[in-house]
Amino acid sequence: MDDIETELNIAAAAADSSEDQSRSHEAIKPAVLLHHSHPDPRGLLTAVDFLKSNRKCLNLIREAMLRHNWPQAAGYFSSYIQTLETGTLSQVHSIASEIMWRLGTEILHHVPNSSPDDFNAFYEQLKNLGVRNYSKICLEHCFHLLLNGQMDEAKRQLSIADSWRYGKQSTAQSLMKKLIRAYCGYLDYLIWSEKMASAPGSEEAGSNREMHSYFRQASVTLKEIVSQPGVWDPFVLSYIHMLEFYEDEEAALQLLENYAYNKEFPSNPNAHVYLYQFLKRHQAPRVKLIGSLRILHSLVPSHELMLELCSLLLHTKQQSDLEEALTVSMDLLEFSSWKSDRKAWECLLKILKKLKKKKCMNAVKKEWNVRRSLWLSFHYRNYIGRKESLENVQLLMVKRDVLRCLGENNREYFRIALKIEREGKPKKDRLGEKKEKTATKRKRKRRLSMTKKSEESL
């Protein structure tokens, strides 16, 4: 907002346009006169005066917005619109529509007592001014209507945007049309889900004709969209929800597998998450669950589902899977977001104990030798131990047990843990320990004295 002209390159566009217009001596009828350097006997504004007036009005709007003087900004903004509607500079118009879109929505959101009718009138005015942005403005208008609960009007706006054509269809226009088409299907899904929520029972909802008609409309559109390469997460989830409601699990699985495994689609970790969640809901075999999570691990090794992958690998009872679980859990703990997560450390400790029980410590040593220098500096510094002794004692104890399983001797870390263990015990237990120690010392002294006496008698 501090430098709108530079961001949108309006100064360069204005200079080019002023040169072209001054050559042809084009005159513009004045709307709101903020600058008039070259008076015309016929009372008309030249192209240069129009540009200067336009720029001055824009600066006044910016100053008012920076001071949060929203009523004044709204007044200047109405003048700015009038100057643009009067002018005929096409290059400035295309840039100005973008400025109007940004500034106008910001002002309307902050002006007190602004009504939904004001927003609707503003969006309609924008559509007529910025022809190239017509589809985008319709889509934003739709979002605003949805926020105010006007679903039918939002659907009408999207239908208008879907049928809009302007000149030759460029790549940008085709992408925008695809997005609007996707939101048309999504809006049908929202209406369907609203009808489903208001239906008294699941059986009656399944046989509801009105609901089924919205399902057909939404499914046709969404199926067409999600079959094309792209990231369509909200649209995929809505389509899967409808397919599961009508118990078409085969179609839902096929859709999710295509979305996750199709090489033409961009790499998307969420696709594998959705597939795993679907397989888990429908009690798929463990092999399929592990397969989907293995791909997710290759994409996002820090994902929270890696703990579930470890637990699944632990239950296979195969040594290779157990070793893989060790790698996955250690990969997870190398991310700072998991550094102090007790569940992740407990998972690693469980894996190490199982490997030790199965006498597979060679695999543990091999993995530890690769990571040792990083882990000792990242997880087991002295100040970390002291901090955990004050904030998270349970985590400290788990990390100490992990060190023992790894065969590492960190004296300072063990000393801190031992000190806490002693302090955590009740006084009676500590007194009992002291008595035991003194008793053992006395026994040793007696044994030594007995041995000495026996030697002397001999």
FENHUMO-V234521 format. One record per backbone hydrogen bond with DSSP energy under -1.0 kcal/mol. NH is the residue of the N-H (numbers start at 1). CO is the residue of the C=O. If there is no record, write none. Layout:
BEGIN
nh=NH co=CO
nh=NH co=CO
END
This chain:
BEGIN
nh=7 co=3
nh=8 co=4
nh=10 co=5
nh=13 co=9
nh=14 co=10
nh=15 co=11
nh=16 co=12
nh=17 co=13
nh=18 co=14
nh=19 co=15
nh=20 co=16
nh=21 co=17
nh=22 co=18
nh=23 co=19
nh=24 co=20
nh=26 co=21
nh=28 co=45
nh=43 co=40
nh=45 co=28
nh=50 co=46
nh=51 co=47
nh=52 co=48
nh=53 co=49
nh=54 co=50
nh=55 co=51
nh=56 co=52
nh=57 co=53
nh=58 co=54
nh=59 co=55
nh=60 co=56
nh=61 co=57
nh=62 co=58
nh=63 co=59
nh=64 co=60
nh=65 co=61
nh=66 co=62
nh=67 co=63
nh=68 co=65
nh=69 co=64
nh=70 co=68
nh=73 co=69
nh=74 co=70
nh=75 co=71
nh=76 co=72
nh=77 co=73
nh=78 co=74
nh=79 co=75
nh=80 co=76
nh=81 co=77
nh=82 co=78
nh=83 co=79
nh=84 co=80
nh=85 co=81
nh=86 co=82
nh=87 co=83
nh=93 co=89
nh=94 co=90
nh=95 co=91
nh=96 co=92
nh=97 co=93
nh=99 co=95
nh=100 co=96
nh=101 co=97
nh=102 co=98
nh=103 co=99
nh=104 co=100
nh=105 co=101
nh=106 co=102
nh=107 co=103
nh=108 co=104
nh=109 co=105
nh=111 co=107
nh=114 co=111
nh=119 co=115
nh=120 co=116
nh=121 co=117
nh=122 co=118
nh=123 co=119
nh=124 co=120
nh=125 co=121
nh=126 co=122
nh=127 co=123
nh=128 co=124
nh=129 co=125
nh=130 co=126
nh=131 co=129
nh=134 co=131
nh=137 co=133
nh=138 co=134
nh=139 co=135
nh=140 co=136
nh=141 co=137
nh=142 co=138
nh=143 co=139
nh=144 co=140
nh=145 co=141
nh=146 co=142
nh=147 co=143
nh=148 co=144
nh=149 co=146
nh=150 co=145
nh=151 co=149
nh=154 co=150
nh=155 co=151
nh=156 co=152
nh=157 co=153
nh=158 co=154
nh=159 co=155
nh=160 co=156
nh=161 co=157
nh=162 co=158
nh=163 co=159
nh=174 co=170
nh=175 co=171
nh=176 co=172
nh=177 co=173
nh=178 co=174
nh=179 co=175
nh=180 co=176
nh=181 co=177
nh=182 co=178
nh=183 co=179
nh=184 co=180
nh=185 co=181
nh=186 co=182
nh=187 co=183
nh=188 co=184
nh=189 co=185
nh=190 co=186
nh=191 co=187
nh=192 co=188
nh=193 co=189
nh=194 co=190
nh=195 co=191
nh=196 co=192
nh=197 co=193
nh=198 co=194
nh=199 co=195
nh=205 co=201
nh=206 co=202
nh=207 co=203
nh=212 co=208
nh=213 co=209
nh=214 co=210
nh=215 co=211
nh=216 co=212
nh=217 co=213
nh=218 co=214
nh=219 co=215
nh=220 co=216
nh=221 co=217
nh=222 co=218
nh=223 co=219
nh=224 co=220
nh=225 co=221
nh=226 co=222
nh=228 co=225
nh=236 co=232
nh=237 co=233
nh=238 co=234
nh=239 co=235
nh=240 co=236
nh=241 co=237
nh=242 co=238
nh=243 co=239
nh=244 co=240
nh=245 co=241
nh=246 co=242
nh=247 co=244
nh=248 co=243
nh=252 co=248
nh=253 co=249
nh=254 co=250
nh=255 co=251
nh=256 co=252
nh=257 co=253
nh=258 co=254
nh=259 co=255
nh=260 co=256
nh=261 co=257
nh=262 co=258
nh=265 co=262
nh=271 co=268
nh=273 co=269
nh=274 co=270
nh=275 co=271
nh=276 co=272
nh=277 co=273
nh=278 co=274
nh=279 co=275
nh=280 co=276
nh=281 co=277
nh=282 co=278
nh=283 co=280
nh=284 co=279
nh=289 co=285
nh=290 co=286
nh=291 co=287
nh=292 co=288
nh=293 co=289
nh=294 co=290
nh=295 co=291
nh=296 co=292
nh=297 co=293
nh=298 co=294
nh=299 co=295
nh=300 co=296
nh=303 co=300
nh=306 co=303
nh=307 co=304
nh=309 co=305
nh=310 co=306
nh=311 co=307
nh=312 co=308
nh=313 co=309
nh=314 co=310
nh=315 co=311
nh=322 co=318
nh=323 co=319
nh=324 co=320
nh=325 co=321
nh=326 co=322
nh=327 co=323
nh=328 co=324
nh=329 co=325
nh=330 co=326
nh=331 co=327
nh=332 co=328
nh=333 co=329
nh=335 co=332
nh=338 co=335
nh=341 co=338
nh=345 co=341
nh=346 co=342
nh=347 co=343
nh=348 co=344
nh=349 co=345
nh=350 co=346
nh=351 co=347
nh=352 co=348
nh=353 co=349
nh=354 co=350
nh=355 co=351
nh=356 co=352
nh=357 co=353
nh=358 co=354
nh=359 co=356
nh=360 co=355
nh=364 co=360
nh=365 co=361
nh=366 co=362
nh=367 co=363
nh=368 co=364
nh=369 co=365
nh=370 co=366
nh=371 co=367
nh=372 co=368
nh=375 co=371
nh=376 co=372
nh=377 co=373
nh=378 co=374
nh=379 co=375
nh=380 co=375
nh=385 co=381
nh=386 co=382
nh=387 co=383
nh=388 co=384
nh=389 co=385
nh=391 co=387
nh=392 co=388
nh=396 co=392
nh=397 co=393
nh=398 co=394
nh=399 co=395
nh=400 co=396
nh=401 co=397
nh=402 co=398
nh=403 co=399
nh=404 co=400
nh=405 co=401
nh=406 co=402
nh=407 co=404
nh=408 co=403
nh=414 co=410
nh=415 co=411
nh=416 co=412
nh=417 co=413
nh=418 co=414
nh=419 co=415
nh=420 co=416
nh=421 co=417
nh=422 co=418
nh=423 co=419
nh=424 co=420
nh=430 co=426
nh=431 co=427
nh=432 co=428
nh=433 co=429
nh=434 co=430
nh=435 co=431
nh=436 co=432
nh=437 co=433
nh=438 co=434
nh=439 co=435
nh=440 co=436
nh=441 co=437
nh=442 co=438
nh=443 co=439
nh=444 co=440
nh=445 co=441
nh=446 co=442
nh=447 co=443
nh=448 co=444
nh=449 co=445
nh=450 co=446
nh=451 co=447
nh=452 co=448
nh=453 co=449
nh=454 co=450
nh=455 co=451
nh=456 co=452
nh=457 co=453
nh=458 co=454
END
